[in-house]
Amino acid sequence: PYSTPLTFETFHQKKNGEQFAVEVIGQKFKIDDETYFYGIARDISERKSVENALEESEKKFRSSFDNSAVGMAMIDIEGHFLSVNDAACRMLGFSKQEMLDTTFIEITHPDDLEMSLNRFSNCLQDRQPYFIEKRYRSKTLETMWGFTTVSPVFDSSGSLLYAIVHLQDITAQKKIDLQLQKSEERFQLAMEFVNDGLFDWNLETSEIYYSPGWKRLVGYADDELPNDFSIWETLTDPDDVKRSWKMQQELIQKKRDRFEIEFRMKHKNGHWVDILSRANAIFNKEGKAVRIVGTHV
């Protein structure tokens, strides 16, 4: 009579002291009241080594996932959360269970949902990660801006196992960007409708910006004059150029507090225009002048 077949793994030691793993498949049986064990043993050291490496890798991933300051989640093809870390929960104000009970779609801001779904669909087709800036709705329905990276993971047959999502809260930065954008729009509108001209000269790169109003003072449309420092030298009376250069150098060397000078510039129609130019220098923390910003009237 044979017993139920059994399988077990064990470790053995070679003569040289090296350990190796063995898988045994066998059965117990009896002959004349004597119990014997019949088995087949095979060396599974390589397989165990791979399994141990995978287990160690999984532990490292899980530790990184759970303890990351960046929000992390794993989602399935329908957007259900399979796993989520504490950072993501804190960002959105949900508990872990609440996150697991919802979907990536439900927490996406409605205005960004179509874009988000299209990007995810393309990601599955292209089998490539993508990143996106989008809005989320927290538990209190407040809007959170997130920089999101989505990396799909496929099995050997090409089916999606899950997607790993990295989420960074960029709400504060977005608010600053929007404020700057509004400020820039107000500034551009103001400069468009005033007669004064603005110039902004980067001393480190030699780049210069002339506002549309600056160009209008001498009869040119914005697209008729390039933003090049040589334009001012070409249109300005040569003697006035020398006086201006001297004053600019004194400003850069902190020998004067501000730049204020009158000079003549040649109008597009050929006559001379009297210009009052005022400017200040901007210095870096080492005390070196890096920009000169001023106006023409």
Secondary structure as GFF3:
##gff-version 3
##sequence-region A 1 297
A	DSSP	beta_strand	6	13	.	.	.	ID=ss1
A	DSSP	beta_strand	19	31	.	.	.	ID=ss2
A	DSSP	beta_strand	34	43	.	.	.	ID=ss3
A	DSSP	alpha_helix	45	67	.	.	.	ID=ss4
A	DSSP	beta_strand	71	75	.	.	.	ID=ss5
A	DSSP	beta_strand	81	84	.	.	.	ID=ss6
A	DSSP	alpha_helix	86	92	.	.	.	ID=ss7
A	DSSP	alpha_helix	96	100	.	.	.	ID=ss8
A	DSSP	alpha_helix	110	126	.	.	.	ID=ss9
A	DSSP	beta_strand	130	137	.	.	.	ID=ss10
A	DSSP	beta_strand	143	154	.	.	.	ID=ss11
A	DSSP	beta_strand	160	169	.	.	.	ID=ss12
A	DSSP	alpha_helix	171	193	.	.	.	ID=ss13
A	DSSP	beta_strand	197	202	.	.	.	ID=ss14
A	DSSP	beta_strand	208	210	.	.	.	ID=ss15
A	DSSP	alpha_helix	212	216	.	.	.	ID=ss16
A	DSSP	three_ten_helix	222	224	.	.	.	ID=ss17
A	DSSP	alpha_helix	229	235	.	.	.	ID=ss18
A	DSSP	alpha_helix	238	252	.	.	.	ID=ss19
A	DSSP	beta_strand	259	266	.	.	.	ID=ss20
A	DSSP	beta_strand	272	283	.	.	.	ID=ss21
A	DSSP	beta_strand	289	296	.	.	.	ID=ss22
###
